[in-house]
Structures are given as C-alpha cells and as structure tokens.
Amino acid sequence: MSDLNDPRVFFAAERTLLAWNRTSLSLMAFGFVIERFGLFVYIILPQHTAPLQRGISFWTGLAFVLLGAWVAAYSTIQYRRVLKTLKPIEIPEGYRTNPGVVTNLMVALLGIVLTVYFFHGRLS
C-alpha cells in the first residue's frame, strides 16, 4: 500500500499503462508490416521466393502481433494490481480509472482479431 497520499502516484501508474499501450501497438504494427512484406515479396518475385521464406515472414509477423496483444493484456493486469494498492485519497475525486484499461483490452482484442485475419488469409 502506498504511503505517499499523493495523486501523482496514480498518474505515474496511468502513464506507465499508456506507455505499455504504445509499446503493444508498435509490436503489432511491426508484426503486420513483417507479415505483409513477406506477402509483397512473394507477389513481386514468386519464382525467387521459396515457400519457406513466405512462412518465416508469416510466423514472425504473427509472433509480433501476439506479443503485442499479450503485452496489452498483461500491462492491464499490472495496472489493476497497482490500483488496488492505492488509497482513495491518491485517486482524484471523480476521476475515471477505466478508460486506459478499456483501451488496452480493446488493443489486445484487436490483436487477436488481426491474428485470425492472418490465418483466414493464409487458408484462402
């Protein structure tokens, strides 16, 4: 439990959550680019691109997207744990603590949706 009785502790936790949100989005964007670049190279140079190379870009991109989704979900869990340690005086009156949580969970969900989209495109 925090003994500071200072709302800056809460705002620091919220900034940390949002930093992890940006990190998860970056990981997912990087994974999307890797996966799509492999597809681009395969379309431009199909005779020079082995199926294994296409598979490597697919699985690497997919791993980054799933890592980003995991980071978003786990950072939400960590943030909720920190909130439980704070005293009511450390959270400004009337301030909503859930928008960051909802945002992170939506990012995690969209990462899973992107993974399903990758698999659907691969199976078609």
C-alpha positions as CSV (number, residue, x, y, z in Angstrom):
1,M,0.0,0.0,0.0
2,S,1.3,3.5,-0.9
3,D,2.1,5.9,2.0
4,L,2.5,9.0,-0.1
5,N,-1.1,10.1,-0.2
6,D,-0.3,11.9,-3.5
7,P,-2.3,11.6,-6.7
8,R,1.0,11.7,-8.7
9,V,1.5,8.1,-7.8
10,F,-1.8,7.2,-9.6
11,F,-0.9,9.4,-12.6
12,A,2.5,7.7,-12.8
13,A,0.8,4.3,-12.9
14,E,-1.5,5.6,-15.6
15,R,1.3,7.0,-17.7
16,T,3.1,3.6,-17.4
17,L,0.0,1.8,-18.6
18,L,-0.3,4.1,-21.6
19,A,3.4,3.6,-22.4
20,W,2.8,-0.1,-22.4
21,N,-0.2,0.5,-24.7
22,R,2.0,2.3,-27.2
23,T,4.6,-0.5,-27.0
24,S,1.9,-3.1,-27.7
25,L,0.6,-1.1,-30.7
26,S,4.1,-0.8,-32.0
27,L,4.8,-4.5,-31.7
28,M,1.5,-5.3,-33.5
29,A,2.2,-2.8,-36.3
30,F,5.7,-4.2,-36.7
31,G,4.3,-7.7,-36.9
32,F,1.7,-6.6,-39.5
33,V,4.5,-5.0,-41.7
34,I,6.7,-8.1,-41.5
35,E,3.8,-10.4,-42.5
36,R,2.6,-8.2,-45.3
37,F,6.1,-7.5,-46.6
38,G,6.6,-11.3,-47.0
39,L,3.4,-11.4,-49.0
40,F,4.6,-8.4,-51.1
41,V,7.9,-10.1,-51.9
42,Y,6.1,-13.3,-52.8
43,I,3.8,-11.5,-55.2
44,I,6.5,-9.5,-56.9
45,L,9.1,-12.3,-57.2
46,P,7.2,-15.6,-56.9
47,Q,9.8,-17.6,-58.8
48,H,12.6,-16.4,-56.4
49,T,10.7,-16.7,-53.2
50,A,10.7,-20.1,-51.6
51,P,7.5,-21.1,-49.7
52,L,9.7,-21.4,-46.5
53,Q,10.6,-17.7,-46.8
54,R,7.0,-16.8,-47.0
55,G,6.3,-18.9,-44.0
56,I,9.0,-17.3,-42.0
57,S,7.6,-13.8,-42.5
58,F,4.1,-15.1,-41.7
59,W,5.1,-16.7,-38.4
60,T,7.5,-13.9,-37.4
61,G,4.8,-11.3,-38.1
62,L,2.2,-13.4,-36.2
63,A,4.5,-13.7,-33.2
64,F,5.0,-9.9,-33.0
65,V,1.2,-9.4,-33.2
66,L,0.5,-11.9,-30.5
67,L,3.3,-10.5,-28.4
68,G,1.7,-7.0,-28.7
69,A,-1.7,-8.4,-27.7
70,W,-0.1,-10.2,-24.7
71,V,1.7,-7.0,-23.6
72,A,-1.6,-5.0,-23.8
73,A,-3.4,-7.6,-21.7
74,Y,-0.6,-8.2,-19.1
75,S,0.0,-4.5,-18.6
76,T,-3.7,-4.1,-17.8
77,I,-3.4,-6.7,-15.1
78,Q,-0.4,-5.0,-13.7
79,Y,-2.1,-1.6,-13.7
80,R,-5.1,-3.1,-11.9
81,R,-2.8,-4.6,-9.2
82,V,-1.2,-1.2,-8.7
83,L,-4.6,0.5,-8.4
84,K,-5.6,-1.9,-5.6
85,T,-2.6,-0.7,-3.5
86,L,-3.6,3.0,-3.7
87,K,-5.6,4.8,-1.1
88,P,-8.8,6.7,-2.2
89,I,-7.0,10.0,-1.5
90,E,-4.4,9.1,-4.1
91,I,-7.0,8.9,-6.9
92,P,-8.6,12.3,-7.7
93,E,-12.3,12.5,-6.9
94,G,-14.5,11.8,-9.9
95,Y,-11.6,10.6,-12.0
96,R,-12.3,7.5,-14.0
97,T,-9.7,4.8,-13.9
98,N,-11.2,2.6,-16.5
99,P,-10.6,4.3,-19.9
100,G,-6.9,3.1,-20.0
101,V,-8.0,-0.4,-19.1
102,V,-10.7,-0.5,-21.7
103,T,-8.3,0.9,-24.3
104,N,-5.6,-1.8,-23.5
105,L,-8.2,-4.6,-23.6
106,M,-9.5,-3.4,-26.9
107,V,-6.0,-3.3,-28.3
108,A,-5.4,-6.9,-27.1
109,L,-8.7,-8.0,-28.6
110,L,-7.9,-6.3,-31.9
111,G,-4.5,-8.1,-31.9
112,I,-6.4,-11.4,-31.6
113,V,-8.7,-10.3,-34.5
114,L,-5.7,-9.5,-36.6
115,T,-4.2,-12.9,-35.9
116,V,-7.5,-14.6,-37.1
117,Y,-7.4,-12.4,-40.2
118,F,-3.8,-13.5,-40.9
119,F,-4.9,-17.2,-40.6
120,H,-8.0,-16.6,-42.7
121,G,-5.9,-15.0,-45.5
122,R,-3.4,-17.9,-45.3
123,L,-6.1,-20.5,-45.6
124,S,-7.8,-18.8,-48.6
